[in-house]
Amino acid sequence: MGFWIPDLNVGFTCAVDGDVMRDKIFFWEALCVLGAIQWYTESGLTFLATPECPVRLAVFTDNSNTVCIFDSLHALPEYNPILRAAVDLRVKHNIDLRVLHISGEDNFMADALSRENFDFVHAHSSNMVITPFSPPRTMLGAVKK
């Protein structure tokens, strides 16, 4: 899994076994979006939110199913813990979240991070800081199903 914050030139990566990833790509994509939301709430940037004016957060993904579940908050039961955790963070930190689609072709940096292709990442952004991240561990039980 991987996501990046272009304005900060920082990327995040979490290793996932390739066979597990292929079998549950939708799950991992949704979990990565949750990881991005979690990072944002822990970054301290949510201090900008007020009760009258939530802070806005846009997360881009090339997986249209992930866009749909975060837009509708409707998914198969195994994805509900991810959606619940995202909603909890949104409410607690007053975040107006939009998960938007980006073409796979335009999502090259996140794809390179998720594949741990750091040579490619640094060829396109030589000073990007790459940091490991861990998704919420409580969400990983759904992978076993």
C-alpha positions in Angstrom: 0.0 0.0 0.0 1.1 3.5 -0.6 0.0 7.1 -0.5 1.7 10.4 -0.8 1.2 14.1 0.1 2.4 16.0 -2.9 2.5 19.4 -1.2 4.8 18.0 1.5 6.7 15.8 -0.8 6.4 12.8 1.5 5.3 9.3 0.7 4.1 6.5 2.9 4.4 2.8 2.3 3.2 -0.4 4.0 4.4 -3.8 2.7 1.7 -6.3 1.9 2.4 -9.8 0.7 1.8 -9.8 -3.1 -0.5 -12.9 -3.1 -2.6 -11.4 -0.3 -2.7 -8.1 -2.1 -3.9 -9.6 -5.4 -6.7 -11.6 -3.7 -8.1 -8.5 -1.8 -7.0 -5.5 -3.8 -10.2 -3.6 -3.1 -9.8 -4.2 0.7 -6.2 -2.9 0.6 -7.2 0.2 -1.5 -9.9 1.0 1.1 -7.5 0.4 4.0 -4.9 2.7 2.4 -7.5 5.5 2.1 -8.2 5.0 5.8 -4.4 5.1 6.5 -4.3 8.5 4.7 -7.1 9.8 6.7 -5.5 8.5 9.9 -2.2 10.2 9.0 -4.0 13.4 8.3 -5.7 13.4 11.7 -2.4 12.6 13.5 -0.5 15.2 11.5 -2.0 18.1 13.5 -3.4 19.7 10.4 -6.9 19.3 11.6 -6.5 22.3 14.0 -7.8 24.4 11.2 -11.3 23.0 11.6 -14.0 24.8 13.5 -17.6 23.7 14.3 -18.8 26.1 11.6 -16.1 25.3 9.0 -14.8 21.7 8.7 -11.4 21.1 7.3 -11.5 19.7 3.7 -9.6 16.6 2.8 -9.4 15.0 -0.7 -8.0 11.6 -1.2 -7.5 10.3 -4.7 -7.5 6.6 -5.7 -7.5 4.7 -8.9 -10.0 2.1 -7.6 -13.5 3.1 -8.4 -15.0 0.7 -5.9 -13.1 2.5 -3.2 -14.5 5.8 -4.4 -18.0 4.4 -4.3 -17.9 3.0 -0.8 -16.5 6.2 0.7 -19.1 8.2 -1.2 -22.1 6.1 -0.3 -21.0 4.6 3.0 -22.5 1.4 1.7 -20.4 -1.8 1.3 -20.2 -5.5 2.0 -20.0 -6.3 5.8 -16.2 -6.9 5.7 -15.6 -3.3 4.6 -17.8 -1.7 7.3 -15.1 -1.5 9.9 -13.0 0.6 7.5 -15.9 2.9 6.8 -16.9 3.1 10.5 -13.3 4.0 11.4 -13.2 6.7 8.7 -16.5 8.2 9.8 -15.3 8.2 13.4 -12.2 10.2 12.4 -14.3 12.5 10.2 -16.6 13.3 13.1 -14.0 13.6 15.8 -11.8 15.9 13.7 -14.6 17.7 11.7 -13.3 16.6 8.3 -15.2 17.1 5.1 -13.8 14.1 3.2 -14.0 13.5 -0.6 -12.5 10.3 -2.0 -12.1 11.0 -5.7 -11.1 8.9 -8.7 -7.8 9.4 -10.5 -6.8 7.4 -13.5 -4.2 4.7 -13.0 -2.0 6.5 -15.4 -2.0 9.6 -13.2 -1.7 7.6 -10.0 1.9 6.6 -10.8 3.5 7.9 -7.6 1.1 6.1 -5.2 1.5 2.9 -7.4 5.3 3.1 -7.2 5.1 3.6 -3.4 2.8 0.6 -3.0 5.1 -1.6 -5.1 8.1 -0.3 -3.1 9.7 1.0 -6.4 11.6 3.7 -4.6 14.1 4.2 -7.5 11.1 5.2 -9.7 9.8 7.5 -6.9 13.1 9.2 -6.5 13.6 9.5 -10.2 10.4 11.6 -10.3 10.9 13.4 -7.0 14.5 13.1 -5.9 14.0 14.6 -2.4 10.8 12.8 -1.5 10.9 11.5 2.1 9.5 7.9 2.2 8.2 6.7 5.5 6.6 3.4 6.5 3.0 3.5 7.9 0.8 0.9 9.6 -2.9 0.8 9.0 -5.2 0.4 12.0 -4.5 -3.2 13.2 -8.1 -3.8 14.1 -8.9 -3.7 10.4 -6.6 -6.5 9.4 -8.9 -9.2 10.8 -11.2 -8.9 7.7 -8.4 -10.0 5.4 -8.5 -13.5 6.9 -12.1 -14.1 5.8 
